[in-house]
Each structure stands twice: as structure tokens, then as C-alpha cells.
Amino acid sequence: SQMDEAEAESSPFLNNIKEKTRQNPFVPIGMIATTWAMWGAYRAIRRGNAHRAQRMFRYRVGAQLVTVALVGAGALYYETNYQHLNQSVEEKQRLKSEERKKMWLEDLDRENREIEERRKR
């Protein structure tokens, strides 16, 4: 667990990527498809196969179109759920704060009882 925490603190960039992937998991798939199409076009050009290169460029355009559509759909979805997510975070923070306050008050009560017991002796 400490290793995970240390790793998380050392790489906020990777944490950001992981969070964005959780929010919209299809975008990385679109990115991979686009990269595959570009690589295929590059290989076709290097081999002199113009027909295959043209087809791979069309696949690239299609993959980019799907990726952009997924980004837009994810943005709409995230926007509609943003308030819910934000409220959930605020609720967790509020509950955590209340728990800390409760523990602090219990510690104060315990200390007061100990002080009273010492005075009685």
C-alpha cells in the first residue's frame, strides 16, 4: 500500500491518464486505432503500396472521427454527472470532517476524565 501511495505521488501525470481513462474508457481504444492506421499507412508508403496507404489513411480518418465523437459523448456524460460526482466528493469530505471532529471530542472527553480522576486522588 505504501508503494502504491509513493508511486501515486511520484507520477501525477499517470494518475491523470488513469482517471481520464476511467471517465471515458473508449477514447484510448480510438487512439490506438488511429495509431494503428497511421502505422499501417506509413508501412504501405515505405513499401510503395499506394492503394493500401490510401485505405489506411481512410481508416485513420474514421478512427479519428470515432475518437472525437467519443470525446464529445464522454464530455456530455461527464457534464451531466459532474454535479453528482462533485456532491459525492463533498459528502465524503464532510463525513470525514465529522468523523475527525467526533474523534477529537472523544479525546478531549477522555483527557478531561483522566484529569478529573487525578484530581480526585
N, C-alpha and C positions, 0 to 999 in steps of 0.2 A: 504494500500500500504506500509506503514511504517512497519507493522507487517511482510509482505512478505519479505521486504528487510532485516529486523532484523533476520528473520528465515533463509534467504538465507546466510547471513554472518555467522550464528552460525553453519551451517551444510554443509560444502563444500563436505563432503562425499555423502550426499543425493543428492546434486546438480549434482555431478559427475555421480551418478547412473541414475538420471533422464536424463541427457544429453546422456549417452550411450544408454539408452532405446529408446530415440528419434532417435538416429542414426541407431539402429538395433532392432526394437521392437519385433522380433520373438525370440531372444535369451532368454529373461525371460520366454517365454512360454516353450521353450525347457528345461530350468532349472526346471520349475515347473513340467513338465512331468517326468523328471529324478527323482526328489524328490518323486513324487507320486509313481513311480515304486519301488524305494528303500524302501519307507514306506510299500508298499504292500508286498514286499519280506520279510521284517522284520516281519510283522504280520503273514505271511504264515509260516515262520520258527517257530515263537513262538507257533503257533497252530499245528505244526507238519505236515503241508500240503506241502510235498516236491515238488509235481507236480506244484502247484500254485507258490511256491517260484521260481522254475526254470523258469516258464513262466514270472514272474515279473522281474527276472534278465535279461531275453532276451529283455523285454520291455525297461529296463534300458539301455542296450547296444544300442538299436535302438534310444532311446531318446537322448543319448549322441552323437551318430553318427549324428543325425539331428542337434543337437545344435552346434557341431563342424563345420558342413557344413554351418550352418547359420552364424557362426562367420567368417568363411572364405569368404562367399559371402558378408557379411557386410564389411569386410576389403577391398575386391576388390572394392566394390561400393564406400566406403568412400575414398579409394585411388584415384579413378578416379574423384571424386567430391571434393577432398581436395583443389586443386588449386582454384576451383570456390568458395568454402566456404571461403578460405583464402582471395581471392580477394574481396569478399563481405565484410568481416570484415575490410580489409584495406580501402576499399572505404567508408564505414561508418565512420571510424576514420578520414579519410581525409576530408569528408564533415563536420563532427563535428568540426574539427580543423578550417576549413574555416569559419564556422558559428561563432565560438568564435572570430576569428580574425576580422570578419566583425563587430561584436558587440563591440569589443574593439575599433576599429577605429571610429565607430559611437559615442561611449562615449567620445573619445578624441575630435572629432569634436564638440560635444555638449559642452564640457568643454571649448574649445577654443572660441566658440561663446559667452558663458557666460562671460568669461574673457574679451573679446573684448567689450561686452555691458557694463560691469562695468567700463572699462577704458573710454568709451565714456561719461559716466555720470559725 
